[in-house]
Amino acid sequence: MGKTYNISNSSDMRRFTRDLQNSVQKIAIDALKKKSFEFACPFCKRPIQVHSGNNICPYCRRTVNVELNIHT
């Protein structure tokens, strides 16, 4: 069951705003973690597509670890 808010109450409105912001941020962060990015391999310097986590360069076969530092 979802949360209920009395938006005419200022403390409930603040809680609703905070909860909504946290929900939107979580959705955005989850979407970014699933997205792939073009990145230059740090070993062979060729452009590769990477996602968050461990990736294997298709040219030099070395492991490239990509960690997204998302500050909210």
PDB file with one MODEL, atoms N, CA, C and O in Angstrom:
MODEL        1
ATOM      1  N   MET A   1       0.847  -1.172   0.000  1.00  0.00           N
ATOM      2  CA  MET A   1       0.000   0.000   0.000  1.00  0.00           C
ATOM      3  C   MET A   1       0.898   1.243   0.000  1.00  0.00           C
ATOM      4  O   MET A   1       1.885   1.296   0.734  1.00  0.00           O
ATOM      5  N   GLY A   2       0.559   2.232  -0.816  1.00  0.00           N
ATOM      6  CA  GLY A   2       1.336   3.449  -0.922  1.00  0.00           C
ATOM      7  C   GLY A   2       1.147   4.364   0.268  1.00  0.00           C
ATOM      8  O   GLY A   2       0.221   4.206   1.064  1.00  0.00           O
ATOM      9  N   LYS A   3       2.040   5.315   0.365  1.00  0.00           N
ATOM     10  CA  LYS A   3       1.942   6.290   1.450  1.00  0.00           C
ATOM     11  C   LYS A   3       0.812   7.258   1.163  1.00  0.00           C
ATOM     12  O   LYS A   3       0.481   7.514   0.006  1.00  0.00           O
ATOM     13  N   THR A   4       0.221   7.794   2.219  1.00  0.00           N
ATOM     14  CA  THR A   4      -0.817   8.810   2.057  1.00  0.00           C
ATOM     15  C   THR A   4      -0.301  10.125   2.622  1.00  0.00           C
ATOM     16  O   THR A   4       0.428  10.153   3.613  1.00  0.00           O
ATOM     17  N   TYR A   5      -0.689  11.194   1.983  1.00  0.00           N
ATOM     18  CA  TYR A   5      -0.260  12.528   2.374  1.00  0.00           C
ATOM     19  C   TYR A   5      -1.469  13.449   2.460  1.00  0.00           C
ATOM     20  O   TYR A   5      -2.398  13.349   1.658  1.00  0.00           O
ATOM     21  N   ASN A   6      -1.448  14.322   3.413  1.00  0.00           N
ATOM     22  CA  ASN A   6      -2.429  15.395   3.501  1.00  0.00           C
ATOM     23  C   ASN A   6      -1.698  16.644   3.030  1.00  0.00           C
ATOM     24  O   ASN A   6      -1.030  17.309   3.822  1.00  0.00           O
ATOM     25  N   ILE A   7      -1.820  16.968   1.743  1.00  0.00           N
ATOM     26  CA  ILE A   7      -1.008  18.041   1.178  1.00  0.00           C
ATOM     27  C   ILE A   7      -1.386  19.424   1.688  1.00  0.00           C
ATOM     28  O   ILE A   7      -0.665  20.387   1.427  1.00  0.00           O
ATOM     29  N   SER A   8      -2.490  19.546   2.405  1.00  0.00           N
ATOM     30  CA  SER A   8      -2.800  20.840   3.012  1.00  0.00           C
ATOM     31  C   SER A   8      -2.002  21.044   4.301  1.00  0.00           C
ATOM     32  O   SER A   8      -1.927  22.157   4.822  1.00  0.00           O
ATOM     33  N   ASN A   9      -1.411  19.969   4.809  1.00  0.00           N
ATOM     34  CA  ASN A   9      -0.560  20.034   5.993  1.00  0.00           C
ATOM     35  C   ASN A   9       0.878  20.282   5.526  1.00  0.00           C
ATOM     36  O   ASN A   9       1.393  19.530   4.698  1.00  0.00           O
ATOM     37  N   SER A  10       1.530  21.324   6.046  1.00  0.00           N
ATOM     38  CA  SER A  10       2.863  21.695   5.554  1.00  0.00           C
ATOM     39  C   SER A  10       3.913  20.608   5.804  1.00  0.00           C
ATOM     40  O   SER A  10       4.791  20.411   4.964  1.00  0.00           O
ATOM     41  N   SER A  11       3.846  19.903   6.930  1.00  0.00           N
ATOM     42  CA  SER A  11       4.838  18.849   7.181  1.00  0.00           C
ATOM     43  C   SER A  11       4.618  17.661   6.242  1.00  0.00           C
ATOM     44  O   SER A  11       5.585  17.035   5.808  1.00  0.00           O
ATOM     45  N   ASP A  12       3.372  17.344   5.925  1.00  0.00           N
ATOM     46  CA  ASP A  12       3.095  16.283   4.952  1.00  0.00           C
ATOM     47  C   ASP A  12       3.547  16.698   3.556  1.00  0.00           C
ATOM     48  O   ASP A  12       4.036  15.869   2.789  1.00  0.00           O
ATOM     49  N   MET A  13       3.385  17.973   3.227  1.00  0.00           N
ATOM     50  CA  MET A  13       3.816  18.463   1.918  1.00  0.00           C
ATOM     51  C   MET A  13       5.338  18.370   1.791  1.00  0.00           C
ATOM     52  O   MET A  13       5.843  18.006   0.729  1.00  0.00           O
ATOM     53  N   ARG A  14       6.070  18.692   2.853  1.00  0.00           N
ATOM     54  CA  ARG A  14       7.531  18.556   2.837  1.00  0.00           C
ATOM     55  C   ARG A  14       7.925  17.090   2.686  1.00  0.00           C
ATOM     56  O   ARG A  14       8.843  16.770   1.930  1.00  0.00           O
ATOM     57  N   ARG A  15       7.246  16.205   3.393  1.00  0.00           N
ATOM     58  CA  ARG A  15       7.528  14.773   3.316  1.00  0.00           C
ATOM     59  C   ARG A  15       7.222  14.254   1.907  1.00  0.00           C
ATOM     60  O   ARG A  15       7.988  13.465   1.354  1.00  0.00           O
ATOM     61  N   PHE A  16       6.099  14.698   1.328  1.00  0.00           N
ATOM     62  CA  PHE A  16       5.743  14.311  -0.032  1.00  0.00           C
ATOM     63  C   PHE A  16       6.804  14.778  -1.023  1.00  0.00           C
ATOM     64  O   PHE A  16       7.222  14.015  -1.893  1.00  0.00           O
ATOM     65  N   THR A  17       7.239  16.030  -0.893  1.00  0.00           N
ATOM     66  CA  THR A  17       8.262  16.584  -1.784  1.00  0.00           C
ATOM     67  C   THR A  17       9.557  15.793  -1.674  1.00  0.00           C
ATOM     68  O   THR A  17      10.162  15.450  -2.690  1.00  0.00           O
ATOM     69  N   ARG A  18       9.991  15.498  -0.446  1.00  0.00           N
ATOM     70  CA  ARG A  18      11.222  14.731  -0.224  1.00  0.00           C
ATOM     71  C   ARG A  18      11.102  13.324  -0.810  1.00  0.00           C
ATOM     72  O   ARG A  18      12.018  12.855  -1.485  1.00  0.00           O
ATOM     73  N   ASP A  19       9.993  12.657  -0.559  1.00  0.00           N
ATOM     74  CA  ASP A  19       9.790  11.307  -1.079  1.00  0.00           C
ATOM     75  C   ASP A  19       9.755  11.289  -2.603  1.00  0.00           C
ATOM     76  O   ASP A  19      10.312  10.387  -3.229  1.00  0.00           O
ATOM     77  N   LEU A  20       9.102  12.284  -3.201  1.00  0.00           N
ATOM     78  CA  LEU A  20       9.038  12.378  -4.653  1.00  0.00           C
ATOM     79  C   LEU A  20      10.429  12.599  -5.242  1.00  0.00           C
ATOM     80  O   LEU A  20      10.796  11.963  -6.231  1.00  0.00           O
ATOM     81  N   GLN A  21      11.200  13.496  -4.637  1.00  0.00           N
ATOM     82  CA  GLN A  21      12.559  13.769  -5.113  1.00  0.00           C
ATOM     83  C   GLN A  21      13.431  12.515  -5.006  1.00  0.00           C
ATOM     84  O   GLN A  21      14.170  12.200  -5.939  1.00  0.00           O
ATOM     85  N   ASN A  22      13.356  11.806  -3.899  1.00  0.00           N
ATOM     86  CA  ASN A  22      14.143  10.577  -3.727  1.00  0.00           C
ATOM     87  C   ASN A  22      13.753   9.518  -4.750  1.00  0.00           C
ATOM     88  O   ASN A  22      14.614   8.810  -5.272  1.00  0.00           O
ATOM     89  N   SER A  23      12.469   9.407  -5.034  1.00  0.00           N
ATOM     90  CA  SER A  23      11.988   8.429  -6.010  1.00  0.00           C
ATOM     91  C   SER A  23      12.501   8.752  -7.412  1.00  0.00           C
ATOM     92  O   SER A  23      12.948   7.857  -8.131  1.00  0.00           O
ATOM     93  N   VAL A  24      12.439  10.008  -7.798  1.00  0.00           N
ATOM     94  CA  VAL A  24      12.909  10.432  -9.120  1.00  0.00           C
ATOM     95  C   VAL A  24      14.415  10.224  -9.244  1.00  0.00           C
ATOM     96  O   VAL A  24      14.890   9.768 -10.284  1.00  0.00           O
ATOM     97  N   GLN A  25      15.181  10.554  -8.188  1.00  0.00           N
ATOM     98  CA  GLN A  25      16.624  10.354  -8.217  1.00  0.00           C
ATOM     99  C   GLN A  25      16.977   8.878  -8.360  1.00  0.00           C
ATOM    100  O   GLN A  25      17.894   8.535  -9.107  1.00  0.00           O
ATOM    101  N   LYS A  26      16.271   8.010  -7.664  1.00  0.00           N
ATOM    102  CA  LYS A  26      16.540   6.580  -7.751  1.00  0.00           C
ATOM    103  C   LYS A  26      16.278   6.061  -9.163  1.00  0.00           C
ATOM    104  O   LYS A  26      17.058   5.264  -9.685  1.00  0.00           O
ATOM    105  N   ILE A  27      15.190   6.504  -9.779  1.00  0.00           N
ATOM    106  CA  ILE A  27      14.868   6.090 -11.149  1.00  0.00           C
ATOM    107  C   ILE A  27      15.953   6.573 -12.114  1.00  0.00           C
ATOM    108  O   ILE A  27      16.382   5.821 -12.989  1.00  0.00           O
ATOM    109  N   ALA A  28      16.397   7.821 -11.958  1.00  0.00           N
ATOM    110  CA  ALA A  28      17.430   8.372 -12.837  1.00  0.00           C
ATOM    111  C   ALA A  28      18.754   7.637 -12.666  1.00  0.00           C
ATOM    112  O   ALA A  28      19.417   7.332 -13.658  1.00  0.00           O
ATOM    113  N   ILE A  29      19.150   7.348 -11.435  1.00  0.00           N
ATOM    114  CA  ILE A  29      20.407   6.639 -11.177  1.00  0.00           C
ATOM    115  C   ILE A  29      20.345   5.229 -11.743  1.00  0.00           C
ATOM    116  O   ILE A  29      21.313   4.770 -12.349  1.00  0.00           O
ATOM    117  N   ASP A  30      19.234   4.535 -11.561  1.00  0.00           N
ATOM    118  CA  ASP A  30      19.079   3.187 -12.115  1.00  0.00           C
ATOM    119  C   ASP A  30      19.178   3.208 -13.638  1.00  0.00           C
ATOM    120  O   ASP A  30      19.776   2.308 -14.227  1.00  0.00           O
ATOM    121  N   ALA A  31      18.602   4.219 -14.280  1.00  0.00           N
ATOM    122  CA  ALA A  31      18.667   4.334 -15.739  1.00  0.00           C
ATOM    123  C   ALA A  31      20.101   4.595 -16.198  1.00  0.00           C
ATOM    124  O   ALA A  31      20.535   4.035 -17.205  1.00  0.00           O
ATOM    125  N   LEU A  32      20.838   5.431 -15.480  1.00  0.00           N
ATOM    126  CA  LEU A  32      22.234   5.706 -15.845  1.00  0.00           C
ATOM    127  C   LEU A  32      23.111   4.466 -15.702  1.00  0.00           C
ATOM    128  O   LEU A  32      24.019   4.254 -16.506  1.00  0.00           O
ATOM    129  N   LYS A  33      22.851   3.658 -14.697  1.00  0.00           N
ATOM    130  CA  LYS A  33      23.648   2.453 -14.489  1.00  0.00           C
ATOM    131  C   LYS A  33      23.434   1.428 -15.600  1.00  0.00           C
ATOM    132  O   LYS A  33      24.311   0.600 -15.847  1.00  0.00           O
ATOM    133  N   LYS A  34      22.288   1.469 -16.273  1.00  0.00           N
ATOM    134  CA  LYS A  34      21.992   0.538 -17.358  1.00  0.00           C
ATOM    135  C   LYS A  34      22.454   1.054 -18.717  1.00  0.00           C
ATOM    136  O   LYS A  34      22.536   0.284 -19.674  1.00  0.00           O
ATOM    137  N   LYS A  35      22.753   2.336 -18.812  1.00  0.00           N
ATOM    138  CA  LYS A  35      23.124   2.974 -20.073  1.00  0.00           C
ATOM    139  C   LYS A  35      24.568   2.641 -20.435  1.00  0.00           C
ATOM    140  O   LYS A  35      25.394   2.415 -19.551  1.00  0.00           O
ATOM    141  N   SER A  36      24.873   2.609 -21.721  1.00  0.00           N
ATOM    142  CA  SER A  36      26.256   2.422 -22.152  1.00  0.00           C
ATOM    143  C   SER A  36      26.811   3.756 -22.643  1.00  0.00           C
ATOM    144  O   SER A  36      26.068   4.626 -23.098  1.00  0.00           O
ATOM    145  N   PHE A  37      28.123   3.897 -22.541  1.00  0.00           N
ATOM    146  CA  PHE A  37      28.802   5.141 -22.885  1.00  0.00           C
ATOM    147  C   PHE A  37      29.985   4.834 -23.785  1.00  0.00           C
ATOM    148  O   PHE A  37      30.563   3.750 -23.714  1.00  0.00           O
ATOM    149  N   GLU A  38      30.346   5.792 -24.634  1.00  0.00           N
ATOM    150  CA  GLU A  38      31.562   5.645 -25.418  1.00  0.00           C
ATOM    151  C   GLU A  38      32.715   6.139 -24.561  1.00  0.00           C
ATOM    152  O   GLU A  38      32.629   7.189 -23.924  1.00  0.00           O
ATOM    153  N   PHE A  39      33.786   5.372 -24.555  1.00  0.00           N
ATOM    154  CA  PHE A  39      34.893   5.618 -23.638  1.00  0.00           C
ATOM    155  C   PHE A  39      36.179   5.194 -24.327  1.00  0.00           C
ATOM    156  O   PHE A  39      36.174   4.218 -25.077  1.00  0.00           O
ATOM    157  N   ALA A  40      37.279   5.901 -24.095  1.00  0.00           N
ATOM    158  CA  ALA A  40      38.576   5.501 -24.645  1.00  0.00           C
ATOM    159  C   ALA A  40      39.209   4.492 -23.695  1.00  0.00           C
ATOM    160  O   ALA A  40      39.369   4.765 -22.506  1.00  0.00           O
ATOM    161  N   CYS A  41      39.568   3.333 -24.222  1.00  0.00           N
ATOM    162  CA  CYS A  41      40.212   2.307 -23.403  1.00  0.00           C
ATOM    163  C   CYS A  41      41.489   2.903 -22.801  1.00  0.00           C
ATOM    164  O   CYS A  41      42.300   3.476 -23.528  1.00  0.00           O
ATOM    165  N   PRO A  42      41.675   2.777 -21.491  1.00  0.00           N
ATOM    166  CA  PRO A  42      42.870   3.367 -20.873  1.00  0.00           C
ATOM    167  C   PRO A  42      44.166   2.648 -21.263  1.00  0.00           C
ATOM    168  O   PRO A  42      45.256   3.161 -21.011  1.00  0.00           O
ATOM    169  N   PHE A  43      44.054   1.474 -21.872  1.00  0.00           N
ATOM    170  CA  PHE A  43      45.246   0.706 -22.242  1.00  0.00           C
ATOM    171  C   PHE A  43      45.640   0.915 -23.706  1.00  0.00           C
ATOM    172  O   PHE A  43      46.793   1.230 -24.002  1.00  0.00           O
ATOM    173  N   CYS A  44      44.685   0.740 -24.617  1.00  0.00           N
ATOM    174  CA  CYS A  44      45.021   0.864 -26.048  1.00  0.00           C
ATOM    175  C   CYS A  44      44.514   2.171 -26.662  1.00  0.00           C
ATOM    176  O   CYS A  44      44.800   2.464 -27.823  1.00  0.00           O
ATOM    177  N   LYS A  45      43.771   2.947 -25.892  1.00  0.00           N
ATOM    178  CA  LYS A  45      43.265   4.275 -26.282  1.00  0.00           C
ATOM    179  C   LYS A  45      42.240   4.253 -27.413  1.00  0.00           C
ATOM    180  O   LYS A  45      41.945   5.308 -27.975  1.00  0.00           O
ATOM    181  N   ARG A  46      41.693   3.105 -27.764  1.00  0.00           N
ATOM    182  CA  ARG A  46      40.682   3.018 -28.811  1.00  0.00           C
ATOM    183  C   ARG A  46      39.297   3.231 -28.204  1.00  0.00           C
ATOM    184  O   ARG A  46      39.071   2.903 -27.039  1.00  0.00           O
ATOM    185  N   PRO A  47      38.370   3.781 -28.992  1.00  0.00           N
ATOM    186  CA  PRO A  47      37.014   4.017 -28.459  1.00  0.00           C
ATOM    187  C   PRO A  47      36.246   2.702 -28.321  1.00  0.00           C
ATOM    188  O   PRO A  47      36.227   1.876 -29.234  1.00  0.00           O
ATOM    189  N   ILE A  48      35.614   2.528 -27.162  1.00  0.00           N
ATOM    190  CA  ILE A  48      34.813   1.333 -26.900  1.00  0.00           C
ATOM    191  C   ILE A  48      33.513   1.747 -26.220  1.00  0.00           C
ATOM    192  O   ILE A  48      33.430   2.829 -25.638  1.00  0.00           O
ATOM    193  N   GLN A  49      32.516   0.902 -26.292  1.00  0.00           N
ATOM    194  CA  GLN A  49      31.258   1.102 -25.585  1.00  0.00           C
ATOM    195  C   GLN A  49      31.370   0.394 -24.234  1.00  0.00           C
ATOM    196  O   GLN A  49      31.710  -0.787 -24.175  1.00  0.00           O
ATOM    197  N   VAL A  50      31.088   1.108 -23.165  1.00  0.00           N
ATOM    198  CA  VAL A  50      31.178   0.535 -21.824  1.00  0.00           C
ATOM    199  C   VAL A  50      29.886   0.795 -21.058  1.00  0.00           C
ATOM    200  O   VAL A  50      29.114   1.694 -21.389  1.00  0.00           O
ATOM    201  N   HIS A  51      29.679  -0.001 -20.048  1.00  0.00           N
ATOM    202  CA  HIS A  51      28.571   0.180 -19.108  1.00  0.00           C
ATOM    203  C   HIS A  51      29.167   0.156 -17.698  1.00  0.00           C
ATOM    204  O   HIS A  51      30.355  -0.117 -17.531  1.00  0.00           O
ATOM    205  N   SER A  52      28.369   0.434 -16.719  1.00  0.00           N
ATOM    206  CA  SER A  52      28.843   0.421 -15.339  1.00  0.00           C
ATOM    207  C   SER A  52      29.278  -0.991 -14.973  1.00  0.00           C
ATOM    208  O   SER A  52      28.549  -1.950 -15.225  1.00  0.00           O
ATOM    209  N   GLY A  53      30.456  -1.123 -14.383  1.00  0.00           N
ATOM    210  CA  GLY A  53      30.979  -2.425 -13.986  1.00  0.00           C
ATOM    211  C   GLY A  53      32.174  -2.825 -14.831  1.00  0.00           C
ATOM    212  O   GLY A  53      32.830  -1.972 -15.430  1.00  0.00           O
ATOM    213  N   ASN A  54      32.460  -4.121 -14.883  1.00  0.00           N
ATOM    214  CA  ASN A  54      33.600  -4.626 -15.641  1.00  0.00           C
ATOM    215  C   ASN A  54      33.251  -4.772 -17.120  1.00  0.00           C
ATOM    216  O   ASN A  54      32.179  -5.261 -17.474  1.00  0.00           O
ATOM    217  N   ASN A  55      34.171  -4.339 -17.971  1.00  0.00           N
ATOM    218  CA  ASN A  55      34.028  -4.417 -19.416  1.00  0.00           C
ATOM    219  C   ASN A  55      35.320  -4.981 -19.987  1.00  0.00           C
ATOM    220  O   ASN A  55      36.394  -4.760 -19.427  1.00  0.00           O
ATOM    221  N   ILE A  56      35.225  -5.700 -21.088  1.00  0.00           N
ATOM    222  CA  ILE A  56      36.405  -6.219 -21.779  1.00  0.00           C
ATOM    223  C   ILE A  56      36.581  -5.422 -23.063  1.00  0.00           C
ATOM    224  O   ILE A  56      35.663  -5.327 -23.878  1.00  0.00           O
ATOM    225  N   CYS A  57      37.770  -4.849 -23.235  1.00  0.00           N
ATOM    226  CA  CYS A  57      38.060  -4.118 -24.463  1.00  0.00           C
ATOM    227  C   CYS A  57      38.123  -5.127 -25.611  1.00  0.00           C
ATOM    228  O   CYS A  57      38.855  -6.112 -25.517  1.00  0.00           O
ATOM    229  N   PRO A  58      37.369  -4.902 -26.695  1.00  0.00           N
ATOM    230  CA  PRO A  58      37.380  -5.858 -27.806  1.00  0.00           C
ATOM    231  C   PRO A  58      38.691  -5.826 -28.606  1.00  0.00           C
ATOM    232  O   PRO A  58      38.948  -6.730 -29.402  1.00  0.00           O
ATOM    233  N   TYR A  59      39.511  -4.806 -28.404  1.00  0.00           N
ATOM    234  CA  TYR A  59      40.753  -4.688 -29.165  1.00  0.00           C
ATOM    235  C   TYR A  59      41.948  -5.291 -28.426  1.00  0.00           C
ATOM    236  O   TYR A  59      42.688  -6.099 -28.988  1.00  0.00           O
ATOM    237  N   CYS A  60      42.132  -4.896 -27.163  1.00  0.00           N
ATOM    238  CA  CYS A  60      43.302  -5.383 -26.414  1.00  0.00           C
ATOM    239  C   CYS A  60      42.949  -6.480 -25.408  1.00  0.00           C
ATOM    240  O   CYS A  60      43.839  -7.049 -24.776  1.00  0.00           O
ATOM    241  N   ARG A  61      41.661  -6.779 -25.258  1.00  0.00           N
ATOM    242  CA  ARG A  61      41.165  -7.839 -24.366  1.00  0.00           C
ATOM    243  C   ARG A  61      41.485  -7.619 -22.889  1.00  0.00           C
ATOM    244  O   ARG A  61      41.526  -8.577 -22.117  1.00  0.00           O
ATOM    245  N   ARG A  62      41.709  -6.380 -22.495  1.00  0.00           N
ATOM    246  CA  ARG A  62      41.967  -6.084 -21.090  1.00  0.00           C
ATOM    247  C   ARG A  62      40.666  -5.652 -20.424  1.00  0.00           C
ATOM    248  O   ARG A  62      39.753  -5.145 -21.075  1.00  0.00           O
ATOM    249  N   THR A  63      40.602  -5.861 -19.126  1.00  0.00           N
ATOM    250  CA  THR A  63      39.407  -5.519 -18.362  1.00  0.00           C
ATOM    251  C   THR A  63      39.428  -4.037 -17.995  1.00  0.00           C
ATOM    252  O   THR A  63      40.415  -3.521 -17.472  1.00  0.00           O
ATOM    253  N   VAL A  64      38.325  -3.376 -18.280  1.00  0.00           N
ATOM    254  CA  VAL A  64      38.155  -1.963 -17.952  1.00  0.00           C
ATOM    255  C   VAL A  64      36.989  -1.880 -16.970  1.00  0.00           C
ATOM    256  O   VAL A  64      35.859  -2.231 -17.310  1.00  0.00           O
ATOM    257  N   ASN A  65      37.266  -1.418 -15.760  1.00  0.00           N
ATOM    258  CA  ASN A  65      36.230  -1.281 -14.750  1.00  0.00           C
ATOM    259  C   ASN A  65      35.726   0.163 -14.762  1.00  0.00           C
ATOM    260  O   ASN A  65      36.503   1.108 -14.621  1.00  0.00           O
ATOM    261  N   VAL A  66      34.420   0.313 -14.932  1.00  0.00           N
ATOM    262  CA  VAL A  66      33.804   1.642 -14.973  1.00  0.00           C
ATOM    263  C   VAL A  66      32.909   1.770 -13.749  1.00  0.00           C
ATOM    264  O   VAL A  66      31.999   0.968 -13.536  1.00  0.00           O
ATOM    265  N   GLU A  67      33.184   2.784 -12.957  1.00  0.00           N
ATOM    266  CA  GLU A  67      32.374   3.055 -11.769  1.00  0.00           C
ATOM    267  C   GLU A  67      31.809   4.453 -11.902  1.00  0.00           C
ATOM    268  O   GLU A  67      32.553   5.420 -12.064  1.00  0.00           O
ATOM    269  N   LEU A  68      30.493   4.558 -11.832  1.00  0.00           N
ATOM    270  CA  LEU A  68      29.829   5.858 -11.937  1.00  0.00           C
ATOM    271  C   LEU A  68      29.759   6.492 -10.554  1.00  0.00           C
ATOM    272  O   LEU A  68      29.219   5.898  -9.621  1.00  0.00           O
ATOM    273  N   ASN A  69      30.298   7.681 -10.424  1.00  0.00           N
ATOM    274  CA  ASN A  69      30.212   8.435  -9.164  1.00  0.00           C
ATOM    275  C   ASN A  69      29.124   9.481  -9.330  1.00  0.00           C
ATOM    276  O   ASN A  69      29.365  10.565  -9.862  1.00  0.00           O
ATOM    277  N   ILE A  70      27.945   9.152  -8.876  1.00  0.00           N
ATOM    278  CA  ILE A  70      26.798  10.034  -9.019  1.00  0.00           C
ATOM    279  C   ILE A  70      26.535  10.690  -7.669  1.00  0.00           C
ATOM    280  O   ILE A  70      26.256  10.021  -6.673  1.00  0.00           O
ATOM    281  N   HIS A  71      26.632  12.013  -7.665  1.00  0.00           N
ATOM    282  CA  HIS A  71      26.393  12.761  -6.422  1.00  0.00           C
ATOM    283  C   HIS A  71      25.031  13.408  -6.499  1.00  0.00           C
ATOM    284  O   HIS A  71      24.716  14.096  -7.471  1.00  0.00           O
ATOM    285  N   THR A  72      24.229  13.192  -5.490  1.00  0.00           N
ATOM    286  CA  THR A  72      22.884  13.789  -5.480  1.00  0.00           C
ATOM    287  C   THR A  72      22.788  14.872  -4.443  1.00  0.00           C
ATOM    288  O   THR A  72      21.733  15.487  -4.289  1.00  0.00           O
TER     289      THR A  72
ENDMDL
END
